[in-house]
Amino acid sequence: MFKLNFNLNNCKQLAIPLLLFISSLFMNAFIFETYESVLGYEVLTFGWVGFFMGDWAWYANVCFVVACYLFASQQYLKSTVAAVVGFGLSLTALTTTQWFLGFDSGINIKALGAGFYAWALSILLVGLLAYWHDQQPRDED
């Protein structure tokens, strides 16, 4: 049988990155000149389609979930790696220039909103937490 081995203290430490991630869902992710901004939850819902256009940023969400799971399971080095990969993927959004969903031709993105930065920061925070824990001396039994 599969047993989850989460450390309650680690789960508490994930509160800030998780709250930051959740709050990013209700902030502007993409800002356009002529259309209403796209909120983070819309990007989360439809961003996986970016795979077909060479936009990989959405897949940072998968890395975020994996990094949180590994952190809660006290697998700090693996969590750090997952978060670094996720943060790297999130930065690929900086090269995204158009939003295509619901439009025949893409609409130009004027700027990335606060939701993008909160989202990327949440991934980075998990990585920093995991790295910090990984560098702590271990208790030898």
MITIVO-292563 format. One line per field, with one value per residue (C-alpha): x, y, z. Coordinates in Angstrom, 1 decimal. Layout:
BEGIN
X	[X,...]
Y	[Y,...]
Z	[Z,...]
***
This chain:
BEGIN
X	[0.0,1.2,2.0,2.5,5.3,4.8,6.5,3.9,6.5,7.4,3.8,3.5,6.5,4.9,2.0,3.6,4.5,1.1,-0.8,1.3,0.5,-3.2,-3.3,-1.5,-4.6,-6.7,-4.2,-3.4,-1.1,-1.0,-1.8,-3.0,-3.3,-6.8,-8.3,-9.1,-6.2,-6.0,-6.1,-3.8,-6.6,-7.4,-3.7,-3.7,-6.8,-5.7,-1.9,-1.2,-2.1,1.2,2.8,1.6,3.1,6.4,5.5,6.6,6.0,2.7,4.6,6.3,3.0,3.7,7.2,5.7,3.4,6.2,8.6,6.0,5.3,9.1,9.6,6.8,8.3,11.7,13.4,15.0,17.6,15.0,12.6,15.3,15.9,12.2,11.7,14.8,13.5,10.0,11.4,13.4,10.3,8.4,10.9,10.2,7.0,9.2,9.5,5.8,4.5,1.0,-2.1,-4.0,-6.9,-10.2,-8.6,-7.9,-4.7,-2.8,-3.3,-0.1,0.9,1.8,3.3,3.3,1.1,1.6,0.1,3.0,5.6,3.7,3.5,7.2,8.1,6.1,8.1,11.3,10.4,9.8,13.3,14.9,13.2,14.2,17.8,18.1,16.8,19.2,22.1,21.2,23.3,21.6,21.0,22.8,21.0]
Y	[0.0,3.5,5.6,9.3,10.4,14.1,16.2,18.5,21.2,21.2,21.5,24.6,26.1,25.6,27.9,31.1,29.7,28.0,31.2,33.2,30.6,30.7,34.5,34.6,32.9,36.0,38.5,39.7,37.3,38.9,42.5,43.5,46.9,46.3,43.5,42.8,41.2,37.5,36.3,33.6,31.0,31.4,30.8,27.8,26.4,26.8,27.2,23.6,24.3,26.3,22.9,23.0,26.4,25.9,27.8,25.7,28.0,26.3,23.1,24.9,24.2,20.5,21.1,23.3,20.4,17.9,20.2,20.8,17.1,16.3,19.1,17.8,14.3,15.7,15.0,18.4,17.9,16.5,19.3,21.9,20.4,20.3,23.9,25.1,23.3,24.8,28.3,28.0,26.9,29.8,32.3,31.1,33.1,36.2,35.3,34.8,37.6,36.5,34.9,32.7,31.2,32.3,34.3,33.3,35.3,35.9,39.1,40.9,40.8,44.3,43.2,40.4,41.2,40.9,37.4,36.1,37.5,36.1,32.7,32.6,33.8,31.0,28.4,30.1,30.1,26.4,25.9,28.2,26.5,23.1,24.2,25.8,22.6,20.5,22.5,22.0,19.5,16.2,14.5,11.2,8.5]
Z	[0.0,-0.8,2.3,2.2,4.5,4.9,7.5,9.1,9.7,6.0,5.0,7.1,5.5,2.1,3.1,1.7,-1.7,-1.9,-1.0,-3.4,-6.2,-5.4,-5.3,-8.7,-10.1,-9.5,-10.8,-14.3,-16.0,-19.5,-20.3,-23.8,-25.5,-26.9,-24.9,-21.3,-19.4,-18.9,-15.3,-13.9,-13.6,-17.3,-18.2,-15.8,-17.5,-21.1,-21.0,-21.7,-25.3,-25.5,-26.0,-29.6,-30.2,-28.5,-25.3,-22.3,-19.4,-18.3,-17.5,-14.7,-12.8,-13.0,-11.6,-8.8,-7.7,-7.9,-5.9,-3.2,-2.9,-2.7,-0.2,2.1,1.8,2.9,-0.4,-0.5,-3.3,-5.7,-4.7,-5.4,-8.9,-9.7,-8.6,-10.5,-13.7,-13.0,-12.5,-15.7,-17.5,-16.0,-17.4,-20.9,-20.6,-21.0,-24.6,-25.2,-27.4,-28.3,-26.8,-29.2,-27.3,-28.9,-31.6,-35.2,-35.1,-31.8,-29.9,-28.9,-25.2,-24.0,-20.7,-18.1,-15.1,-11.4,-11.6,-13.6,-11.2,-8.1,-9.9,-10.8,-7.3,-5.7,-7.7,-6.8,-3.1,-3.0,-4.5,-2.1,0.9,-0.4,-1.0,2.5,4.1,1.9,3.2,6.9,8.9,9.2,12.6,12.6,14.5]
***
